[in-house]
Amino acid sequence: MQLQHSDSKVQQADFILPPNLSAWFNAPAGRFSHAPSGVDIENPDYLVTWDIHRTQEERTDGQHEWWDWVPNMQTPSAGQDTAKTH
């Protein structure tokens, strides 16, 4: 998939997700922003969340590090107040 940056001059980045569909949920309408990266999305089709765990120690020799992607199958609550009230 391609990530859209809020600055139209920045080239769209490709981002690859594992092919497990259990982490995909229909997204509510709205605007979703990630300020540090500049990714800005309006009315996305889906929300996808993953828990990512390192499976190999950090290497100093330049070799690739390995990661385990575990689908987060809890329905996302973007834009909703999830705090409990008493």
C-alpha positions in Angstrom: 0.0 0.0 0.0 1.1 3.6 -0.4 1.2 6.0 2.4 0.1 9.6 1.7 2.1 12.4 3.2 0.4 15.7 4.2 3.0 17.5 2.1 2.1 16.8 -1.5 5.8 17.4 -2.6 6.9 14.3 -0.6 6.9 11.1 -2.6 4.4 8.5 -1.4 6.1 5.7 0.5 5.3 2.0 -0.1 4.5 0.1 3.0 4.1 -3.7 3.0 1.8 -5.5 5.6 1.7 -9.2 6.2 -1.2 -10.9 4.3 -3.2 -11.9 7.4 -6.6 -10.2 7.1 -7.7 -10.8 10.8 -6.2 -7.4 11.8 -8.2 -5.5 9.2 -11.4 -3.5 10.3 -13.7 -1.2 8.5 -12.7 2.4 9.4 -15.1 5.0 10.7 -15.3 8.2 8.6 -12.9 10.9 9.7 -9.5 12.3 9.4 -6.5 10.4 10.8 -3.1 12.0 11.2 0.3 10.9 12.4 2.2 14.2 13.0 5.7 12.7 13.4 5.6 11.1 9.9 3.3 13.6 8.2 0.9 10.8 7.2 -2.5 12.3 6.8 -5.6 10.2 5.7 -9.2 11.3 5.3 -12.0 8.6 5.3 -9.8 5.5 5.0 -11.4 2.2 4.0 -9.7 0.2 6.7 -7.8 0.4 10.0 -5.1 -2.2 10.6 -3.1 -2.7 13.8 -0.2 -5.1 14.6 1.9 -5.9 17.6 5.5 -6.1 16.5 8.1 -8.0 18.5 11.8 -8.3 17.9 12.8 -11.9 17.4 16.6 -11.3 17.0 19.0 -9.2 19.1 20.1 -5.9 17.7 23.1 -6.4 15.4 26.0 -4.1 15.0 27.4 -5.8 11.9 24.8 -4.4 9.5 22.8 -7.6 9.2 19.0 -7.5 8.9 17.0 -7.6 12.2 14.0 -10.0 12.3 10.6 -9.1 13.6 7.4 -11.1 14.4 4.2 -9.4 13.3 1.1 -10.5 15.4 -2.3 -9.2 14.2 -4.1 -7.2 16.8 -7.7 -8.5 16.5 -9.3 -6.1 19.0 -11.6 -3.7 17.1 -9.9 -0.3 17.0 -11.5 2.7 18.7 -10.0 5.5 16.8 -11.6 8.9 17.5 -13.6 7.5 20.4 -13.2 8.1 24.1 -12.2 4.8 25.7 -11.8 6.1 29.2 -14.0 4.5 31.8 -16.3 6.8 33.9 -17.6 6.0 37.4 
